[in-house]
Amino acid sequence: MSYEVKLNDRLARVEVLNQDGDKLLVSVDGIEYDLDFVKIGKGSYSVLHKNRSYNVELIPRNGVKKYQVHTLKNSFEVEIIDSEAKYLASRKKEHEADDEAIICSPIPGKVVSLLVSEGEVVEAGQSLVIISAMKMESEFKAPKKGKVISVKVTEGQTVESRQELVLLEYS
């Protein structure tokens, strides 16, 4: 599996060359790394490389595959750019050109809270829908100020990956 990973302003090509349990062989811009990679808690991981241990915390951010990553000494903005992220970004650009946005769920889950209704005016950053997946809740927010044109889901509904949740029209 290969990805592009945007780390702050740097774009790196990351490829998983081999995985055997917790052991990973990855290539970052052509340089190989042998890693032991273990999940130690919700969003927390332990990474062992050359007998050095690193604790890493991943916090999902607004966006398809965007994270705030914390280590002991540093914090980074990280975006994973794979084929799904490219597809969703292209769909988003198509709708932004039309002054519309379709808010989609990137993963399957259950709608635990629907915070808007049709016709409602929303502000940039306002929460629209909360989806629960794998014991984790993801909040989907309005990228810009606009009006809710259509709500495509109901509370309690199970949704699939890439299912439309809310259609917005920007003001």
N, C-alpha and C positions, 0 to 999 in steps of 0.2 A: 504494500500500500504506500502511495506517495502523496504528499501534501505540500502546499506552500504554507508557510507559517510567517505571519507578519508580527514581528516583535518590536514594539514601539515603531520606529521608522525603517527597520531592517526587514527585508524579505528573504527568507531562507527556504531552501528545498529540503524537506525532511522525508525520508523513506524508511519504512519499517522493513528491514531485510530479512529478519527471522524472529519468531517469537516462540518460546518454549516455556509455558507457564509464566512465571514472573520475570524470566530472563528475556531481554530484548537486545537485538542487534539493530541499531539505527544508523542511518547515514544523514549527516547534516552538511549540506553543500559539498558532498563527496567525502567527508571525513567520517569514519566509522567509530561508533561508540558502543561498548558492551555495557549494558545497564541491568541492574535488578530494580524492578519497578513494582512497588506494593502499595495498594490502597490501605490506608490506616484509619480512615474515617470519612465522613461525608465531605467530599471535596478536598481531602488531604491525602497526600501521597509521600512515600519515602522512596528516594532514588539513591541507589548505591552505584558509584562509578569510581573505579580504581581505588577501592577500599576507603572512599570518602562518602559519607552519608549526607544527603540533602533532603530537607523537608520542604515540600511544596504545597501551597494551598491555591486551589483554583476557585474563583468566584465568577459565576456566569454574569455576563453583562448584556445590556440590550443589544440585540443583533443575533444573527444566525448562530455563529460559533465564535463569539467574542468572550474573552475572559480577562479578569484582573488576576495576575499571578503574583503570589507573595512567597519569597524565600526569607531566610533569617535576616539577610542584609539588603535585599532589593525587592522592588515591585515593578511589574511590567504590564503593559497592555498587550494582549496576545489575540490574534485572530487566525483561526485555522481555515485555510482556503482549499477545500476539496471540491469534487464535482458537484455535490449537493449545494454547497455554499455558492458556487459560481452560477448554478441554475437559479437559485432563489434570488441572488443579486440581479441577474438579468431580468427576472420577472418583476422585481421591485423597480428597476429602471424603466421598464416599459410602462408601468402604471404611473410613475412619477412624471413621465413626459405628458401624461394625460391629466395631470393634477389630481390623481387618485392613488390610493395605496390599498393593497389587500394585505391584511395582517394574517399570516399563516402560522400554524403550529409546526415547528421543525421536527417534532417527534410525536409518537402516539402518546395519548394520556387522557385525562378526564378533566372536564371543565368544572372547577370547584367554585369559581366566582365570576360572574358576568357583571361588570361594573358600569356598562353604558347601555343605552337603548337607541333605536333608530331616531334620527332627527336631532339628537343631542349634539351640541357644540362642545368640542374637546380642545384642550390646550396641549401644546408640545410637551411630551413627557408624562402626560396623564395616563394612568393605568386603565386598560380596557378590559382585559381578560386574565384570569389566573388559571393555569393548567397544572395539574399534578401528574407527575410521571416518575416512576421508580422512587417513591417516597421523597420526592423533591418538587417544590413548587416553582414554576416559572411565570413571571409577570410580563405581559405584553403591553407595551405602551405606544401611544401615538407619537410618530416621529415628528409631526408638525401640527400646527393648529389647523383644525378643520371641523367637518361635520360628519357624523356617523350616517352613512347612506343605508347600510344594511348590516344586520347582525345575523351571522350564518349558523350560530350554535345556541344551545340553551344550557343552563346550569345542570350539572349531573351527566351531561352527554359525554360519551367516549368519542375522541377524535383520532384520526389517523395522521401519519406524517404528511406534511405539506397540505393539510386540510385548511380551507379558508375559514377564518374566525370572524373577522370584521372588515367591512369595506368602508374606507374613509374618502371624503372629498376635501381637498385642501382649500383653505380660504385665501 
